[in-house]
């Protein structure tokens, strides 16, 4: 078995891995290694050719490849090493080993002092949501459709139905329209938008594409190629209302029905996984329950903006480097607890040994207008902020003063007084 030694090994060279690697090197880690299963760096951003990235982090509008390119250029100016075309098979964090298979080196063991998980996420498929009907061709996940059009220059259809109002699905509605396809409708089972409001405006409203909330697909018709779908309204329990069923002809169905963190390696390593996010639980330093393993980006929880991914990943890289250099002691920690209208919080723990403020990201359960976001420790209100609106499709955050975190922290979203 071929062996490599490094201080920080980062699994994944998408936006999270690139930012973590750059941050780890900047913090002073001697040898940083990026491990990537693809033949090039950039991850999902390589196929996201639309603008809208970087508005928060870079203060300018970039396409996905341009955003990734900024970090790729930064990394070129360092001695960060890359191991491309490499599939990680197992993480042995107790012994500081990452076992992987490289296309040229064969079976490889990476000996490392700390590990950063940056594997990203994958899309939910038809099998995950169990749509009844036949199994013809012409059914794609939104990301697969995006890759075929943007990277392989292949048109996927002419008459399209999109199930789910996730961001990739709405962006693909615009992309397909620009390529001359007819997007008949975007179907969403919830009574609210799943993605960002700006994507609804720019990708659906501006192109006259109807959005059907509280609807779902009840059947797929077609043998060799999809010919159409049945769509019905759903009740308050998300059960289809039979008498509302309509038939729509189409030759393509795109599924934009959610993303799942890619955590098979994490589970196999017996690192604690959140039942809500399906990602590893972390503190504000992005440290998992394994002291030498850090995680960042969509492998932790699915973010709405790549700018947020970058912020988290810079933290992960920094503290993975500090751990590798022996500069991070054992930490006292308290839990963050979801309260009123809060689905989950990341980080799930706050290390109380540090200073300053810890930014807690969270998603709400339902849309709400004119709210106050409150963080309480016991009976004491330690942080609050007001917001005009909150929506499940958009990430919220509040900064928690670490010095005030004497016990578990609860975050609530309440009607503003």
C-alpha positions in Angstrom: 0.0 0.0 0.0 1.3 3.4 -1.0 1.6 5.8 2.0 1.5 9.6 2.3 2.0 11.8 5.4 0.4 15.1 6.0 -0.8 17.4 8.8 -4.3 18.1 7.5 -6.2 15.9 5.1 -9.3 17.4 3.4 -11.7 15.0 1.7 -13.4 16.9 -1.2 -12.1 19.7 -3.3 -15.4 21.5 -3.9 -16.1 25.0 -2.5 -15.9 23.7 1.1 -12.7 21.7 0.7 -11.0 24.5 -1.2 -11.8 27.1 1.4 -10.8 24.7 4.2 -7.5 23.9 2.6 -6.6 27.6 2.0 -7.6 28.4 5.6 -5.5 25.6 7.1 -2.5 26.6 5.1 -3.0 30.3 6.0 -3.2 29.3 9.7 0.2 27.6 9.5 -0.3 23.9 8.8 2.9 22.5 7.3 1.5 19.9 4.9 -2.1 20.2 3.6 -3.5 17.6 1.3 -6.7 17.8 -0.8 -8.3 14.5 -1.7 -10.8 14.6 -4.6 -12.6 11.8 -6.4 -13.1 13.9 -9.6 -10.3 14.7 -12.1 -10.5 18.5 -11.3 -11.2 20.8 -8.4 -14.4 22.9 -8.0 -17.0 20.4 -7.2 -20.6 21.3 -8.1 -19.6 24.9 -8.9 -18.1 23.7 -12.2 -21.6 23.1 -13.6 -23.3 26.2 -12.0 -22.6 28.6 -14.8 -25.3 31.1 -13.7 -24.4 34.3 -11.8 -25.4 35.0 -8.2 -22.4 33.6 -6.3 -20.1 35.7 -4.1 -22.4 38.6 -3.2 -21.7 38.1 0.5 -18.2 36.8 0.6 -16.5 38.6 -2.3 -19.0 41.5 -2.5 -19.5 41.0 -6.2 -21.6 38.7 -8.4 -19.8 35.7 -9.9 -20.7 32.5 -11.7 -20.0 29.2 -10.0 -16.8 28.5 -12.0 -15.6 32.0 -11.3 -16.2 31.6 -7.5 -14.3 28.3 -7.4 -11.6 29.8 -9.6 -10.8 32.4 -6.9 -9.9 29.7 -4.4 -8.2 27.5 -7.0 -5.9 30.4 -7.9 -5.2 31.1 -4.2 -4.2 27.5 -3.7 -1.9 27.5 -6.8 0.2 30.1 -5.0 0.8 27.7 -2.0 2.3 24.2 -1.6 -1.0 22.6 -0.9 -0.9 19.1 -2.4 -3.7 17.6 -4.5 -4.7 13.9 -4.8 -7.2 13.9 -7.7 -9.0 10.9 -9.2 -9.1 9.4 -5.7 -11.9 7.7 -3.9 -11.8 7.7 -0.1 -12.9 4.3 1.2 -12.5 4.6 5.0 -11.6 7.0 7.8 -9.7 5.7 10.8 -9.7 8.8 12.9 -8.4 7.0 16.0 -5.1 6.2 14.2 -5.1 9.2 12.0 -5.5 7.3 8.7 -7.5 7.9 5.5 -7.7 4.8 3.3 -8.3 5.6 -0.4 -7.9 4.3 -3.9 -6.0 6.4 -6.4 -6.2 5.9 -10.2 -2.4 5.8 -10.5 -1.1 4.9 -7.0 -3.6 2.2 -6.3 -4.6 1.6 -2.6 -3.2 4.5 -0.6 -3.0 5.2 3.1 -2.9 8.9 4.1 -1.4 9.4 7.6 -2.6 12.7 9.0 -3.0 14.6 12.3 -6.4 16.0 11.5 -9.1 15.4 8.9 -11.7 17.7 7.3 -14.8 16.2 5.9 -16.0 18.3 2.8 -17.7 15.7 0.7 -20.8 17.9 -0.1 -24.2 16.4 -0.7 -26.2 14.5 -3.2 -29.7 14.8 -4.6 -32.8 12.9 -3.5 -34.0 10.7 -6.3 -37.3 9.3 -7.4 -36.7 6.2 -5.3 -36.4 8.5 -2.2 -39.8 10.1 -2.8 -41.6 7.0 -4.3 -43.6 8.5 -7.1 -46.0 5.9 -8.5 -46.1 5.0 -12.2 -44.0 3.4 -14.9 -40.2 3.8 -15.2 -39.5 5.5 -18.6 -36.5 7.5 -19.6 -36.6 11.3 -19.4 -36.6 11.6 -15.6 -33.6 13.4 -14.1 -32.6 15.0 -10.9 -32.2 18.7 -11.4 -28.4 18.5 -10.8 -28.0 15.7 -13.3 -29.9 17.7 -15.9 -27.7 20.8 -15.1 -24.5 18.7 -15.6 -25.7 17.3 -18.9 -26.6 20.7 -20.3 -23.8 22.9 -18.9 -20.8 20.5 -18.9 -21.7 17.9 -21.6 -23.7 20.2 -23.9 -26.6 17.8 -24.2 -30.2 19.0 -24.3 -32.4 16.8 -22.1 -36.0 17.7 -23.3 -38.5 20.1 -24.9 -41.5 20.0 -22.7 -40.5 19.9 -19.0 -42.3 19.5 -15.6 -40.2 20.3 -12.5 -41.1 18.7 -9.2 -39.9 20.7 -6.2 -39.1 24.4 -5.9 -35.5 23.9 -4.7 -33.0 26.4 -6.0 -31.4 24.1 -8.6 -34.8 23.2 -10.0 -35.8 26.9 -10.4 -32.4 27.7 -11.9 -32.8 24.9 -14.4 -36.3 26.2 -15.3 -34.6 29.4 -16.5 -31.8 27.5 -18.2 -34.1 25.2 -20.1 -36.3 28.2 -21.1 -33.2 30.0 -22.5 -32.3 26.9 -24.5 -35.8 26.9 -26.1 -37.6 24.3 -24.0 -41.1 24.8 -22.6 -41.2 24.6 -18.9 -44.9 23.8 -18.2 -44.9 24.2 -14.4 -42.9 23.9 -11.2 -44.8 21.7 -8.7 -44.2 22.0 -4.9 -45.9 19.8 -2.3 -45.4 22.4 0.5 -47.5 25.6 0.8 -44.3 27.6 0.7 -41.2 28.0 -1.5 -38.4 25.6 -0.9 -35.7 27.7 -2.4 -34.6 31.4 -2.3 -37.1 34.1 -3.1 -34.7 35.7 -5.5 -34.6 32.6 -7.6 -38.4 32.5 -7.9 -38.4 36.1 -9.1 -35.4 35.7 -11.5 -36.1 32.2 -12.8 -39.8 31.7 -12.7 -41.6 35.0 -12.5 -39.4 36.7 -15.1 -40.0 33.8 -17.5 -43.7 33.4 -16.9 -43.3 29.9 -15.4 -46.2 28.9 -13.2 -45.5 27.7 -9.6 -48.1 25.3 -8.1 -47.8 25.3 -4.3 -49.5 22.5 -2.3 -49.4 20.2 -5.3 -47.6 16.9 -6.1 -47.2 14.4 -8.9 -49.4 11.4 -8.4 -48.4 9.3 -11.5 -46.0 9.0 -14.3 -47.1 7.9 -17.8 -44.9 6.5 -20.5 -43.0 3.3 -21.4 -39.8 4.0 -23.3 -39.9 7.8 -22.7 -42.0 9.8 -20.3 -45.2 11.1 -22.0 -46.9 13.0 -19.1 -47.6 13.2 -15.4 -50.7 13.5 -13.2 -50.7 16.4 -10.8 -53.0 16.9 -7.8 -53.5 19.3 -5.0 -52.7 18.1 -1.5 -54.5 18.6 1.7 -53.1 19.8 5.1 -51.6 16.4 5.6 -50.0 16.4 2.2 -52.3 13.7 0.9 -53.4 14.1 -2.8 -57.0 15.2 -3.3 -58.2 12.8 -6.0 -60.8 15.1 -7.6 -58.2 17.8 -8.3 -56.0 15.6 -10.4 -54.9 17.0 -13.8 -52.8 15.5 -16.6 -49.9 17.4 -18.2 -48.1 16.2 -21.3 -44.3 16.4 -21.0 -41.2 14.6 -22.3 -39.0 15.4 -19.3 -39.4 15.4 -15.5 -36.8 17.1 -13.4 -36.7 16.3 -9.7 -35.6 19.1 -7.3 -36.8 17.5 -4.1 -34.0 18.1 -1.7 -30.4 17.3 -1.0 -28.8 14.9 1.5 -25.3 15.3 3.0 -22.8 12.7 1.7 -22.0 11.0 5.0 -21.4 7.3 4.4 -17.8 7.8 5.6 -18.9 9.7 8.6 -21.3 7.0 9.7 -18.8 4.2 9.1 -16.3 6.2 11.4 -19.0 6.2 14.1 -19.0 10.0 14.3 -22.2 11.4 15.7 -24.8 12.3 13.1 -27.8 14.7 13.5 -31.1 13.0 12.8 -32.4 16.3 11.4 -29.6 17.4 9.1 -28.1 14.0 8.4 -24.7 15.6 8.8 -22.2 15.3 11.7 -22.9 17.4 14.8 -20.3 20.1 15.3 -19.3 23.0 17.5 -18.6 26.5 16.2 -15.1 25.4 15.3 -16.7 22.8 13.0 -15.2 20.0 15.2 -17.1 16.8 15.2 -17.4 14.3 18.1 -14.1 12.9 17.0 -11.6 15.5 18.2 -9.3 15.3 15.2 -12.1 15.4 12.6 -13.7 18.6 11.4 -16.6 19.0 8.9 -17.8 21.9 6.7 -20.2 22.9 4.0 -23.1 20.7 2.7 -21.7 17.6 4.4 -22.8 19.2 7.7 -26.1 20.7 6.6 -27.4 21.9 3.3 -26.7 25.6 2.9 -28.6 28.1 0.7 -25.6 30.1 -0.2 -22.0 29.1 -1.1 -20.8 32.2 0.8 -22.1 30.5 4.0 -20.3 27.3 3.0 -17.0 29.3 2.6 -17.4 30.9 6.1 -17.9 27.6 7.8 -15.1 26.0 5.8 -12.6 28.7 6.7 -13.4 27.9 10.4 -13.0 24.2 9.8 -9.6 24.6 8.1 -8.3 27.0 10.7 -9.1 24.8 13.7 -8.1 21.6 12.0 -4.7 23.3 11.5 -4.6 24.4 15.1 -5.4 20.8 16.2 -2.7 19.4 14.0 -0.2 21.8 15.4 -1.1 20.9 19.0 -2.6 24.3 19.7 -6.2 23.3 20.5 -7.0 21.9 23.9 -10.0 19.9 25.0 -13.1 22.1 25.0 -16.0 22.5 27.4 -19.2 22.6 25.4 -22.9 23.3 25.8 -25.7 22.3 23.5 -27.8 24.5 21.2 -31.5 23.6 21.3 -34.1 24.4 18.6 -37.1 26.2 20.1 -40.2 27.8 18.7 -40.3 27.6 14.8 -36.8 26.4 14.6 -36.1 23.1 12.7 -32.4 22.7 13.5 -29.4 24.7 14.6 -25.8 24.4 13.4 -23.5 24.3 15.3 -25.2 21.8 17.7 -22.7 22.7 20.4 -20.9 25.9 21.6 -17.4 25.6 23.0 -17.4 27.9 26.0 -13.6 28.3 26.3 -13.3 30.7 23.4 -14.0 34.4 23.1 -16.1 36.7 21.0 -19.3 35.5 19.3 -20.4 32.2 17.8 -22.6 32.5 14.7 -25.5 30.0 14.9 -27.2 29.1 11.6 -30.6 27.6 11.6 -33.7 27.0 9.4 -37.3 27.7 10.4 -40.2 25.2 10.2 -42.6 27.6 8.5 -42.7 31.1 7.0 -43.4 33.9 9.4 -43.4 37.7 9.1 -42.2 40.4 11.6 -40.3 38.1 14.0 -37.8 38.4 16.8 -35.0 35.8 16.9 -34.0 35.1 20.5 -31.2 33.2 22.1 -31.6 32.3 25.8 -29.4 30.6 28.4 -31.7 29.4 31.1 -34.0 32.4 31.8 -31.5 34.9 30.5 -31.9 36.5 27.1 -28.3 36.7 25.7 -28.9 37.7 22.1 -31.8 38.9 20.0 -32.5 40.4 16.5 -35.5 41.3 14.5 -36.3 40.1 11.0 -39.1 41.2 8.6 -39.6 37.6 7.5 -38.2 34.1 7.7 -38.7 31.2 5.3 -37.6 27.5 5.4 -35.8 27.9 2.1 -33.5 30.6 3.5 -30.9 30.2 6.2 -31.2 32.4 9.3 -28.5 33.2 11.8 -27.8 34.8 15.2 -24.6 35.6 17.0 -24.2 34.1 20.4 -21.8 35.7 22.9 -19.6 32.8 24.0 -19.0 34.3 27.5 -22.7 34.2 28.2 -23.0 30.5 27.2 -23.0 29.1 30.8 -25.5 26.3 30.0 -27.5 25.0 27.0 -28.6 27.7 24.5 -32.2 27.8 23.1 -33.0 29.6 20.0 -36.7 30.7 19.3 -38.3 32.6 16.5 -41.3 34.6 17.9 -43.7 37.2 16.8 -42.1 40.6 17.3 -43.7 42.8 19.8 
